[in-house]
């Protein structure tokens, strides 16, 4: 029987996941899995059920425990839980390497794959075994003993460094704040934003308002604050987090961690026979090689940069002539852009927000997924939650069957990791020994409610909600019974953003937005006189936004390739010289808080957002051809893409849905580059 905290057939018992409980639970699941491996090696089974399923069940128990611990630490962090999480992760990485590098176990899988009966197995079973063999090779199972041991050491150390990197960013984010006692300093901010800052001050027992580095606070100041000095201070603090610069210079510095992470990745790649970490990364992705990815990014940059340069010239001229900003600084860009957007398109962001109270958005969100896929999300109040702000929903099919579950946690707060993400809570299970529907976490960091208004979302946050919904549906709709290749697991990373970026486009449909809106005072839906300017402004500064994404992707690849040296600051400066139109000061330290590549799964793969967007833009074209919110097209997307997991290459799933290979042209249209 699995440990009580690792039972994948039940939902996570968050109240029982205390710092003191984590260590014993991790030890228990590791011991149980090790015993399973020893039994398999001793008995030498030959059939799929006897060879594969016992270890899969043990893996599922490990994942059930660790997904819950990781989620709790991400949304309700404490020093004790963080320490327990770091210690547990180190144990698990070491234990996982021990499994993947086990010669005898690998031999069992090789014999299974070579047996004549293997060809008669369901495709999911065959793909799961083949991916396991590939992953073992990429974990160094075939290396000589000394090199294999070194590779395992590298893996453990990289996990610890990634944890430490993320912790430093969180600590740096929470370390800085600025109390404001004169309301005039906050001129330009809406009453809602000021209420948010007042609530932050009250939470710390302070008078007035408190500006923090939580994303809603940073966004409000850099976009709306008329006080240029305040904008500069917030920009400086936000963009020097966890570095050797800024108000906490050296205190949470990630400089050495970045160097160590990159060096270890290069060493690991060479041990496996790859030339560099990029080649290692691409071994499991759609893109064939670094040269093709770089060519793709630079082709996009060549198309986007003329637009971006023109947009920046317009912004500088507007800032100088209309705002008195003779020399536009990076901390002025968001403010000046909002003023120009308002002037050009008559859009008042505060007025738009008023039409998107979170409850109304969620009601329209429910309606959208039902119209697209014939499903409903039904709230349950009998499920343990990681934090009182979150909620749980059963996903119910048209026939009333509960086929999945979803945790939703939408609002920013202290102790919660920044950004927005989806993660798996429970896999789909049906192996004859256990049955379990898949369950996902949907987590965001939107502004919370204030004393005089409910939580109001910007249109950008509505887009974010739909983006993470796409990721969640990829897990929830899976029809694959092998967890290692079900949902998002095992899918090529440069295709993983296809469902999420496709869902974003629904946020630009008039009927969808009407259904997701309702003024928080009057209840009136978003009016045409607001929607039309929003649509007209969709491509406002699209060139600037695209070259920024290209900048991030090129930095990631070139740092790991090492062709521009090892200094991340020098590399990002060289990339900016090539593609950027905004050039921050020399003290800017973007790499030091770049969680995607130093603490998440996007190392040598940040380009995936743009690579997958080619697929997403083209795939959405099929919805557009059918009238946007079309159930037949939704069912086809569910059947050919969302339900398939990694049972076939992503390119095949795309072709099965779209009827052809992906075309670049819809991406260019999506960004207004044609």
N, C-alpha and C positions, 0 to 999 in steps of 0.2 A: 504493500500500500504506500502511496506517495505521502510525503510529509503533509501535514494539514494546511500549510501555506502554499503547497505546490500541487494542489488538486485541480487539474485543468477542467474537470467536469463541473466545477462550481465557480462562481464569480469571486474575485479577490476579496479576502477578509481584511480590509485595510486597517481596521482598528487593532488587529492582532499583529500587524507588521510594525513592530517596535524596533528601535536600534538594537536592543539586546536579543531580539528574536531572529534577526537577520543571519548572524553568523552561524548559529546551530542549524537553521533551516538550510543554508547553503551547504554546510558540511553534510547534512543528511541526504540531500538530493545528489550530491557528488558521489557519496558512498554508494547509494543505491544504483546509480548509473555505472560506476566502476564494477560493482558486483554483476550487473547485467552483462557487461563486456566480458568479464572473466568467465561467466557461464557460457556465453556464445563461443568463446575460443576453446573452452574445454570440451563442449559437446559437438562443435563443428557442424551445425545444421546446414542443409543445402537448399531447402525451399524458401520462397519469399517470406511467407508468414512467419516461419521460425527464425529466419536470419535477420530480416529487416524490422519487423514490428516491435520486438522487445526493446531494441535500442531507440526506436522512434518514440515509444511511450515514455522512456526515461528522458529523452530530449524534451518532450512536451512538458513533463513535470518541471524540469529545470527552467524552461522558458516561462511557464506559468508563474513560478516564484519570481523570477528575475524581472519580468515585465512589470509586475505589480510593485516590486521594490523600486525599480527605476522610475516608474511613473510617480510614485509617492514622493521620491526625492526631488523630482523635477517640478512638482506643483506645490509641495509643502515642505520645503527644505529646512532642516535644522542642523546645527553642527554635529550632533550625535548621529543623525541619520546619514549625513554626508560621509562621515567617517566609516560607518557600517557599510554603506554602499561601496565606497572605494575599496575596502578590505574584501568584501564579497566579490566584487568584480575581478580583483586580482586572482582570487581563488578560482573563479569560474574560467577565466581566460587560460590559466595554467591547466585546469582540468580539461577544457575543450581541446587544447593543443595535444594533450596526452591521448585523447580519443582519436583525433584526426591523424596523429602520427603513429598510431598503433599498427605495426606491420601485419600482425596476425589478423586483426579485424579487417584491415584493408584487403588481405588475401581472401577472406570470406566473401567480401563484396565482389572482388574480381572473379571468383569462381561462380558466384551467383549470376553475374552478367555474362559469363562465358557459357553457361549451361544452355542446352537446346531449348529448355522450357522457358527461358527468359523471354524469347520472342513472342510467346503466347500471353504474357502478362498484359494487363491494361497499360496504356501508354503512360499514365501518371506514375505507376510503379516503376516502369523502366526509366523514365526521366529522373525520378528521385534518386535511383541508384547511380545513374550516370553522373548526376550533379554531385553526389557524395564522393564518387571517385575523383572527379575533377577538383573538388574542394580539398580533398586530402592531398592531392598532388600540389595544390597551391599552399598547403600548410606544411609542406616539406616532408611528406611521408617517404619519399624516395631518396632523400638526402642521406649522406653518410652520417653515422651517429653524432659526431662532434658538430657538424653543421646543423643537423636536425635539432640538437639541444640548443644551439645558439639561436636558431630561428624561433624556438619556443620562448626563449628569454626575451627576444626582441618583441614578440607579440604581447607578453605580459607587461613589459615596460611601456610599450606604446599605449596600451589601455590605461595605465596609471597616468601617463603624461596627458592623455586626452581628458581624463577626469579632472586633473589638476588645472588644465587650461580652462575648462568650462567653469570650474569653481572660482578661479581668479577673475573671470569676466563677471560672474554673478556678484562676487564680493566687491569688485570695483564699481559695479552698477549701483550697489546699495550703499557704498561708502560716501558718495558725493550727494550733497543736496544744498540748496540755497533758500534760506527763509526770506520771504518778502513781507515787509510790514506796511509798505506804501502801495496802495492799490494802483496808483498811477504807473508804477513800474510794469504793470500787467496790461497796459493799454493795448488794445487790438485783440486780446483774447475774448472769447465769448463768455457769457455768464456761466455756461455749462463747464467750460474749461477752468474758469476761476473757482467754481464750486469743487471741481476735482482736486485742485491744488489746495483749497481750504480744508478739504477732508483729509488730505495727506498730512497737513500741519496738525490738525486735531488728533490724528492717530498717534502723533509723537508728542502730544501735549504742548504744542506750540501755538502761538497766536499768528494771525494773518494767513499766509499762503506758503506752501512748500513746493519748490520746483525740484524734481528728482530726475534720475536717469531712466526711470520706467518709460517705455516707448510712448505711451499716450502723452506724458508730460513733455518729453523732448519734442515730439511732433507738434504739439500745440505751440510751444515757444518758438521753434524755428520756422513755423509757418505763419504765425499770426502776431507775435510780439513786436510792437513798434520800437521797443527799447533795444537799440542795436548792441549795447553793451551786454545786456542779458542774453541776447542771442549768441554773442561771441563766447560768453562764459559757458553756456550750455553746450555749444558746439565743441568747444575745447575739451570739456570734461567728457563728453560722449565719445569723442574721437581720439582720446588718448587713454581710454580705459585699459587697465592691465598692461601698462607699458612703462617705458623709462621716461616718459614725458607727462606734462599736465599736472593737475592739482595733487595727484597722488603718485607722482613719479617714483618708480621703483618699488612701491609698496606691494603691488600685485603683479609685478612685471612678468609677462609671458615671453620675453625675448629669448631667454635660454631654452625654454620649452620648445619654441618654434624650431630653433636650430637643432635641438636634439631629436624632435619628431621627424624632421626631414632627413636627418642623417640616418636614423634607424630605418626609415622607409627605404632609403637607397641601399642600405646594407641588406635588408630583407629581400629586396628585389634581386640583387646580385646573387644572393645565396640560392635563389630559385632559378637562376639562369636568365633573368630578364636584364635588359640594359639599364633600366631606370624604373622608378615607381609608376610612371605613366604607362609603360608597356605592361607592367604587372596589373595595373588597374584595368586596362582595356582587354585583358584576357577574358573577362566575364561580361563585356559590354558589346553593344551593337557596333560601335565605331571600330574600324579595322586597325587603325594605328594613329600615332600622335600627329604625323604629317597631315593626315586627312582632317583631323579635328582642327588643327591650327589653320589649315586652308579654309575650312568652313567658317571659323570665327573671323578670320581676316577678310574673307569675302563679305561677310555681314558688316564688318566694320567699314569697309570701303563703301558699302551702300548706305550705311547709317550716318557716317561721320559728316558728310556734307549737310544733311538735315540738322544734325546736332550743332554744327558750327553756325549755321544760319539762325537756329533757335537761340543759341547763346549770344550771338551778336544782337539779336532783337531784344533779348533780356537786358543786356548791358545798356543799350540805348534807352530802353524804358526806365531802367533804374536811375540812370543819370538825369534824364529830362523830367521824369515824373515824380521820382522819390528822393532826388537829391543825393543819390549814392554814386558819386563820381567814380569811385573804384569799387566795383562789385566784389565783395569777399565771399568765400564759401558759405559763411554763416548768414549771408544775405540772400542766397539763391532761393531757398524755400519761400522766404517772405516775399521777395520780389516776384517770384513765379506765381504765387497765389494772387498778388495784386494784378499782375498782367492777365492771368486767367480770368479774374473777375472782370477786369476792364474789357477784355476781348469777348468773353462769352456770358457775361452777366451772371456768374455763378457765385453764390454766397455759400461757402462750405457749412457754416453754422445753420443756414436755412435748410440746406439739403439734409443735414444730420437730423433735424427735427422730424423728418418724415421716416426715419428708420429707427424707431425704438426697438430694442432687441426682441421683445415678445412678438411684435408685429413681423419683424424679419423672420423669426423662427416659424411663425405660422405660414408665411409665404414660402419659406424653405420646405416645410412639410408638403405643401401643395405642389411645389415644383417636382420633388422626387416622386410623388404619387402620380403626377401626370406623365412623367418620363418613364417610370419603371413599374407603376402599379403597386407601389408599396406604401406603408404608413409607418411612422414612428410613434409608438404609444408609450407615454411616460409611466415609469414605475417608481413608487416611493418606498419599496421594501428592499432596496438594494444598498449595501454598504458603499459609501463614497469616500474618495481620497480627501475631499475638502467639501465643506458645506455649500460652496458656490457652484459645485458641479451637479449634474443630474444624469439619470440613466433612462434609456429608452429601449424597448423591444422593437425590433424591425419585423414588421408583419406583412406577409405577402397577400395578394388579392384574395386568396382562399382562407385567410385567417391564420395561417401557419406562421409561428414565430421562427424565422430563419436566421436571425442574427441579433446582436445587441450593440448599443452605442453609448459610451460615456461622453458627455459634453461639458467642457469647462472653458468659459469664454473670456473671463475678465482678468486684467492685470492686478497683481497684489504683491506685497513683499514676500520673499521666499519662493517665488515662482520664476522659473526660467523664462527669459524673454522669447519672443517670436511666436510662431504658430506651427503646429505639427500634428501629424497623425501617428499613432503607434498601435501595434497589435496587443490586445489584452488577452485574448484567447483565440486559438486557431479553430478551424472546422475539424471535427474529429468524427470518424465513423470507421473504426477498424475492427468491429466485431467485439471489441473489449470495452469500448467506451464511445459514447455519442455526445457531441457538444457542438453548439452553433458558434460561429465566429463572432468575436466581440472586438470593437475598436475603441480607442481613445481619440477624441477630437478636441484639441487644446489650442486656445488663442490667448491673446493679451489685449483685449479691447478695454476701452475706458469703462469703469464701473458706473453705477447709478450715483447721482448726487442727491443732496437733500431736497431739491426742488424739481428734479426731473429724473425720469428713468434712464437707464443706459441707452445712449444714442450712438448708432454706428455711422461712420462715414461710408460713402459708396466704396471706397477702397477696402474698408473692412468687410463689407458685403461680398466683395470679390474674394477676399481672403477666406471667408467662411465657405464659399462655394469651392474654392481651390482645395481646402482640406476635406471637404465632403467628397470630392472626387477620389482622393486617396482612400478614404474610409470605404466608399462603395466598392473599390477594388478588392478590399478584404471581405466585406460583408457579402458580396455576391458570389464569392468563390464556390465552385462546385467540385473542387479538387480535395480528395481525402488524404493526401500526403502533405502534412503541414510545411515541410521544408520547401515545397514548390507551390503552395497555395496562396491565394491572395496576392500580396506584393512580394512574398518571399521567393527568392530565386530569379525574379524577373530582372532582365538587363537594366542596369541602373540608368542608362541613358534613354530608357523608355518609360521609366517609373512615373514621370511627370505627365504622361499622356492623359490619363483620366482627370487629373487635377486641373491642368491647364485648359482642357476642353470645357470643364464645368464653369470656368471663369467667364467664358463668352456668354453664358446665359444671363449674366449680370448686366449685359448691355441691351437686352431685349425689353421693349416697352411694357409688354404684358407681364413679363416676369417681375420687373421692378415694381409695377403697379401692385402686383399681388404681394410683394414683400414689404410694402410701405404702408404707412398710416400715421399721420401727424400725431405726435404724442399728446397734443391738447385737443385737437378737433377730430382726429381719426381719419381725416381726408387723405386719399392716396396721393402719391407724388404727382403733381400736376404737369401738364404738357409744357407749360412755360418754364419748368425746371428741367424736365427730362430732355427737351430738345437742345438746350445749351450744353447739358452734360454729354450728350451724344456727339454734338459738334466739337466738344473739347476732348473727345476720347484720345485723339492723337496729339494733343497739346504736349509739346516737348517729348514726343515719342522717340525721336532720334537721340536726345540726351539720355533718356532712360535706357535705351538699347545699348549705347556704347558703354554705359556704366556696367551693365551685365557682362558685356564682352570683356571689359577691363577685369572684372572679378575672375572670369573663366580663364583668360590668358595668364593672369598672375598665378593662378593655381597650377596650370600646366607648366609654365616656364620656371616657377620655383622648383617644382619637383623634377623637371628635366635637368635643371642645373646649368642651362646654357647661358644664363645671365649672372651666374654666381650664386652664392648662398645667403646673401644679406636680403631679407624680405623687404626692407625699406628701399633698397636699391632696385630690386626687381619691380616693385609696384611703381616706382618712379619711372623706370624704363618703359613699362607698359603704358603708363599715362602719357608719356611722350609720344607713343605710337598711336593711341586711339582716343584719349580722353579730351574733353573740352573744358572740364573743371579741374583745376590744379590746386590742391590744398597746400597749406603751408608745410614747411619741412618737418615740423614737429608732429604732423598728422601720423597716426599709427593704426590705420585700418587693419593690417594683418593681425594685430595683437588681440583682436576680438572677433576674428573671422571663424566663428564656431563651425560653420559648415565643413571646412576642410581640416580643422585641427581638433574638433571634438565630435564630429558627426561622420556621416558616411560618404561625404562628397569629395574626399581627397582625390586629386587627379581626375575629378569627375564633375566639377561644378559646371562644366560645359553642358552637362546633361539637361539643364533647364532649357537651353536654347535648342539642343538637338531634339529633345522630345517635343518642343513647341512646334517644330516642323510637322510632326505627326498630329499634334493636337489641333493646330489651325486647319489642317487639311481634313481631319476627321470631323470637326465641327461643321465643315462645309456640307456634309451629308445631312446633318440636322437642319441647316439653313435651307437646303434644297427641298426639304420636306415640310418647311414651315416653322422651324425652330423647335418648339416643344411638341415633339411627335413621338407617340408611344411605340409605333412600329420601329422607328429608328432607334429609340431607346432600348427596346427589347433586343434588337440586333447588336447594339453595342454591348449590352449586358452579356449576350450569348457568345459573341466572338472575341471580346477583349476582357471584360471585367470578370467573367466566370472562369477564365482559362488558367489563371496563374502563370506558372512557367512551364506548363506542359508542352508548349511549342514556342519557337522563337517569336519575339514581339513583332518582327517584321511580317511573319506569317499571319499573326492575329490581325495586324493592321490591314493586310491585303484581304483577309477574309471579310472584314467589315467594309472596307472602302472599295474593294474590287480592283485595286491596282496599288502600285508603290506610291509612297508619299511624294508630294510635289512641294517645292520650296515656295512657290508663288503665294499661296494663302498666308504664309507667315509674313511676307512682305506687305500684303494687304492689311493684315492684323495690326502692323505697326505703322501703317500709313506711309510706307516707303515707295509706293507706286502711285 
